[in-house]
């Protein structure tokens, strides 16, 4: 059963299975803690294949199964390197005493349909970065990205002149269509800082420590970018990308987009 203590014994960083294999949907883990947190149950494991919300990408959902219990994962968050799986035990409301024990081995399974959609949306945002550079807008610096289904966009520092916005919107969409039709493999891996910088065109954002080993996502032969999210295995899997709107305000350019089902 979940205990009421939200301050369970300290645990180390959760090993992120999707860092090594972002297309994995199943994995095994060991239960480190189960407790109530803010009125909901939190399960902490030594490793997880579930993506915690962050970086503009929604959390995975799915299930964690043990010998005598099944936990339905409804949200996943990370704090200080520890991943918390929030949800409910199947049948717990019936007073059957379902739960996990500390040290128990469990199996994890991510909702494949949700993971696929989130990965396509996130990859579409990265593809937009490539398109922006390819259509003569390389002076725009990628900033905030929002890759949720309810209105994805990428925000850039810098502006497109008002008289060019419609033309650039059309160019971006055509370029995205071309790249998707051609396809290219997507690489995601952790590299030493200097090698990561080379893969990203020679430099990395200032917030990345020089003594770190950044995870880099690279689309084909184009410069990569530091990213902790999940992506498609090939650009072609994005299927289609429509640039729905470009808005310029206060020195920023917001490019909204959508993808087909």
C-alpha positions in Angstrom: 0.0 0.0 0.0 1.0 3.6 -0.5 2.1 5.2 2.8 1.2 8.8 3.8 4.8 9.8 4.1 5.7 12.1 1.3 9.3 12.2 2.6 10.3 8.6 1.9 14.0 7.7 2.3 16.2 9.4 -0.2 16.7 7.7 -3.5 19.3 8.3 -6.2 18.6 9.6 -9.8 16.3 7.5 -11.9 17.9 5.8 -14.8 16.2 7.0 -18.0 15.7 4.0 -20.3 14.4 6.2 -23.1 17.7 8.1 -23.1 19.4 5.0 -24.5 16.5 3.8 -26.6 13.8 6.4 -27.2 11.7 4.0 -29.2 11.4 1.5 -26.3 7.9 1.1 -24.9 8.6 -1.6 -22.3 11.2 -2.1 -19.6 11.7 -3.6 -16.1 12.5 -1.9 -12.9 12.7 -2.2 -9.1 10.3 -0.3 -6.8 12.2 2.1 -4.5 9.2 3.9 -2.9 5.4 4.3 -3.0 3.8 7.2 -1.2 1.0 9.7 -1.1 1.9 13.1 -2.5 -0.6 15.9 -2.7 -3.6 13.6 -2.6 -2.3 11.2 -5.3 -0.1 8.1 -5.3 3.5 8.4 -6.4 5.7 5.5 -7.4 9.5 5.8 -7.6 11.6 3.3 -9.5 15.3 2.7 -10.0 14.7 3.1 -13.8 11.9 4.1 -16.1 10.9 4.0 -19.8 8.2 6.7 -19.1 9.0 10.2 -20.3 8.3 12.8 -17.6 6.7 16.0 -18.8 9.3 18.7 -19.7 11.1 20.3 -22.6 7.8 21.2 -24.1 6.7 17.5 -24.4 3.8 15.9 -22.4 4.4 13.0 -20.1 3.9 9.4 -21.1 1.0 7.4 -19.7 0.6 3.6 -19.3 0.9 0.9 -16.7 3.3 -0.6 -14.1 2.6 -4.2 -13.2 3.9 -6.3 -10.3 3.2 -9.7 -9.0 -0.2 -8.8 -7.5 -0.9 -5.2 -8.5 -1.2 -3.0 -11.5 -0.6 0.8 -11.3 -2.2 3.0 -13.9 0.3 5.8 -14.8 -1.6 9.1 -15.4 1.2 11.6 -15.1 5.0 11.5 -14.8 7.3 14.3 -13.5 10.9 14.6 -12.6 12.5 16.5 -9.7 16.2 16.6 -8.9 16.9 13.6 -11.2 14.2 11.4 -9.6 11.2 10.5 -11.7 7.8 10.3 -10.0 5.0 8.2 -11.6 1.6 9.5 -10.5 -1.7 7.5 -10.8 -3.7 4.9 -9.1 -3.7 1.2 -8.4 -6.2 -0.8 -10.3 -9.0 -1.9 -8.0 -7.6 0.1 -5.0 -11.0 1.7 -4.5 -12.5 -1.7 -3.7 -10.5 -1.9 -0.5 -8.5 -4.9 -1.7 -5.2 -3.5 -0.4 -3.4 -3.4 -3.8 0.1 -2.0 -3.9 3.8 -2.5 -4.5 6.4 -3.4 -2.0 9.8 -1.8 -1.8 12.3 -3.9 -3.7 9.7 -5.5 -5.8 10.4 -6.2 -9.5 7.9 -4.6 -11.9 7.3 -4.3 -15.6 6.6 -1.0 -17.3 4.5 -0.4 -20.5 4.0 3.0 -22.1 0.8 3.8 -24.0 2.2 3.4 -27.6 -0.3 5.7 -29.3 0.3 8.6 -27.0 4.1 8.2 -27.2 3.9 8.1 -31.0 1.9 11.3 -31.2 4.1 13.1 -28.7 7.3 12.0 -30.5 5.9 13.1 -33.9 4.9 16.5 -32.5 8.3 17.0 -30.8 10.2 15.9 -34.0 8.0 18.3 -36.1 9.2 21.2 -33.8 12.8 20.2 -34.4 12.2 19.9 -38.1 10.8 23.4 -38.1 14.2 24.6 -36.8 15.9 23.1 -39.8 13.3 24.5 -42.2 13.8 28.0 -40.7 17.5 27.9 -41.5 16.9 26.4 -44.9 14.6 29.2 -46.1 16.9 32.1 -45.2 15.8 32.7 -41.6 19.0 31.4 -39.9 19.2 34.6 -37.9 16.2 33.5 -35.8 17.4 31.8 -32.6 15.2 28.9 -31.4 13.8 29.5 -27.9 10.7 28.1 -26.3 9.0 25.0 -27.8 5.6 23.7 -27.0 4.9 20.3 -28.5 1.5 19.5 -27.0 -1.4 18.4 -29.3 -3.6 21.4 -28.3 -1.5 24.0 -30.2 2.2 23.2 -30.8 4.6 26.0 -31.7 8.2 27.0 -31.7 9.2 30.5 -30.6 12.3 32.3 -32.0 14.3 35.3 -30.9 14.3 37.7 -33.8 11.6 38.8 -36.1 10.4 38.3 -39.7 9.6 41.6 -41.5 5.8 41.9 -41.8 5.8 42.0 -45.5 7.6 38.6 -45.6 5.5 36.6 -43.2 3.1 35.1 -45.6 5.8 34.1 -48.1 8.0 32.6 -45.4 5.0 30.7 -44.0 4.5 29.1 -47.4 8.2 28.4 -47.8 8.5 26.8 -44.4 5.6 24.5 -45.2 7.0 23.5 -48.6 10.5 22.8 -47.1 9.0 20.7 -44.4 7.1 18.7 -47.0 10.3 18.2 -49.0 12.3 17.0 -46.0 9.5 14.6 -44.8 9.2 13.1 -48.3 12.9 12.5 -48.5 13.2 11.1 -45.0 16.3 10.8 -42.9 17.3 8.8 -39.9 17.1 10.4 -36.4 20.0 9.9 -34.0 19.8 10.4 -30.2 22.7 9.7 -27.9 24.8 11.1 -25.1 28.2 12.5 -26.1 31.2 14.2 -24.4 30.8 18.0 -24.5 33.3 18.7 -27.2 31.9 16.1 -29.5 28.3 17.2 -28.8 29.3 20.8 -29.7 30.7 19.6 -33.1 27.5 17.7 -33.8 25.5 20.9 -33.1 27.4 23.1 -35.5 30.3 24.1 -33.2 28.6 25.3 -30.1 26.1 24.5 -27.4 23.7 26.7 -25.4 25.4 28.5 -22.5 23.2 26.7 -19.9 24.9 23.4 -20.8 27.9 22.8 -18.5 31.2 22.1 -20.2 31.9 19.2 -17.9 28.6 17.5 -18.8 27.8 14.8 -21.4 24.8 16.3 -23.3 22.2 14.2 -25.1 22.1 15.3 -28.7 19.3 14.7 -31.2 20.3 14.8 -34.9 18.1 14.7 -38.0 20.1 13.3 -40.9 23.1 15.3 -41.8 21.8 18.6 -40.3 23.3 20.0 -37.2 21.9 18.5 -34.0 20.5 20.0 -30.9 20.6 19.2 -27.2 17.3 17.5 -26.3 16.0 15.1 -23.7 12.8 14.2 -25.4 11.6 11.3 -27.6 11.5 11.5 -31.3 10.6 9.5 -34.4 13.1 7.0 -35.9 13.0 8.7 -39.3 11.8 12.2 -40.4 9.3 10.6 -42.8 7.3 9.3 -39.8 6.2 12.9 -39.0 4.0 12.3 -42.1 3.0 15.9 -42.6 3.6 19.4 -41.1 1.4 22.4 -41.7 2.5 25.9 -40.6 -0.8 27.2 -39.3 0.4 30.7 -38.2 3.3 33.0 -37.8 3.1 35.8 -35.2 5.7 38.5 -34.5 5.6 40.3 -31.2 8.1 42.0 -28.9 11.1 40.8 -30.8 9.9 37.2 -31.0 8.6 35.1 -33.8 6.1 32.4 -32.9 5.6 29.7 -35.5 2.6 27.5 -34.9 2.1 24.2 -36.6 0.1 21.0 -36.8 0.6 17.5 -38.0 -1.9 15.0 -39.5 -3.2 12.0 -37.6 
